[in-house]
């Protein structure tokens, strides 16, 4: 049993193994390129990509609305629906569902 501990201590506390262990700890837990930082940045990238997709859909909807609003009739309809505008001779009633 004594020989086992001697061999284990000999290889476990070898300068190369210790260097490798310290390097592994530094790469996983410490620094700008650590595994934790990479995971956090990957999560941020995923969130930003989802936001980008949302904004691209909003831009497409706005472009579609802009094309629809090219005519006067549709512009008047849009103003009535979105901004609750009305002419002087009309009364506006809001029905809440």
Phi and psi in degrees as a GROMACS rama.xvg file:
@    title "Ramachandran Plot"
@    xaxis  label "Phi"
@    yaxis  label "Psi"
@TYPE xy
-64.341  -38.1764  UNK-2
-65.2969  -38.6337  UNK-3
-59.5176  -47.1474  UNK-4
-65.5921  -34.5432  UNK-5
-64.9722  -45.2525  UNK-6
-66.798  -42.6252  UNK-7
-62.3657  -45.4883  UNK-8
-64.9958  -37.254  UNK-9
-62.2869  -44.9909  UNK-10
-84.9989  -32.861  UNK-11
-70.979  -38.2122  UNK-12
-98.6056  22.9706  UNK-13
-67.551  142.645  UNK-14
-63.3587  -29.4423  UNK-15
-72.5153  -41.5589  UNK-16
-66.8066  -41.3455  UNK-17
-62.9199  -41.7464  UNK-18
-62.6956  -42.8226  UNK-19
-63.4919  -41.512  UNK-20
-65.5371  -43.972  UNK-21
-63.8656  -41.586  UNK-22
-61.0106  -43.0956  UNK-23
-64.5528  -41.9793  UNK-24
-64.3995  -42.6283  UNK-25
-64.3255  -42.1611  UNK-26
-67.8774  -32.6358  UNK-27
-85.5812  -39.1588  UNK-28
-113.394  -21.6104  UNK-29
-120.841  145.331  UNK-30
98.9826  173.425  UNK-31
-73.2653  -26.359  UNK-32
-103.621  21.7404  UNK-33
-71.245  164.345  UNK-34
-63.8528  -39.7958  UNK-35
-62.249  -43.4191  UNK-36
-66.1872  -40.193  UNK-37
-62.8539  -40.7513  UNK-38
-64.8782  -42.1752  UNK-39
-62.9258  -42.4829  UNK-40
-68.6874  -35.9161  UNK-41
-64.1512  -38.822  UNK-42
-65.7359  -40.5408  UNK-43
-64.1031  -41.0114  UNK-44
-61.5576  -41.9889  UNK-45
-62.3272  -44.1573  UNK-46
-64.2653  -41.6477  UNK-47
-66.4046  -36.5597  UNK-48
-66.4887  -38.0695  UNK-49
-67.0613  -37.9083  UNK-50
-64.6024  -40.1233  UNK-51
-60.5493  -43.7274  UNK-52
-62.3808  -40.2647  UNK-53
-62.6976  -44.7293  UNK-54
-67.6598  -34.8365  UNK-55
-64.4116  -39.8309  UNK-56
-64.7762  -39.3432  UNK-57
-65.0687  -38.6654  UNK-58
-64.8127  -42.8695  UNK-59
-63.2784  -40.3558  UNK-60
-64.1409  -40.7755  UNK-61
-66.0334  -40.0431  UNK-62
-62.8203  -40.529  UNK-63
-64.0334  -44.466  UNK-64
-61.5781  -38.7643  UNK-65
-63.9376  -40.627  UNK-66
-65.8463  -38.9473  UNK-67
-66.8763  -34.2526  UNK-68
-81.4314  7.79293  UNK-69
-69.0491  -27.8259  UNK-70
-94.5909  154.747  UNK-71
-67.3317  -39.8579  UNK-72
-62.5471  -45.5138  UNK-73
-70.0843  -30.831  UNK-74
-65.0416  -42.6527  UNK-75
-65.4066  -41.6479  UNK-76
-62.9473  -43.6687  UNK-77
-60.4711  -43.8406  UNK-78
-64.3042  -38.4381  UNK-79
-67.5595  -42.2426  UNK-80
-76.7925  -43.5479  UNK-81
-85.6371  -39.6244  UNK-82
-112.534  7.39308  UNK-83
54.6201  39.5902  UNK-84
-84.4378  153.507  UNK-85
-152.242  164.413  UNK-86
-82.5215  171.554  UNK-87
-66.4319  -28.3976  UNK-88
-88.0316  -0.243842  UNK-89
-109.381  152.75  UNK-90
-108.015  144.309  UNK-91
-112.308  124.002  UNK-92
-118.585  128.026  UNK-93
-100.584  129.579  UNK-94
-112.027  117.829  UNK-95
-96.3809  127.092  UNK-96
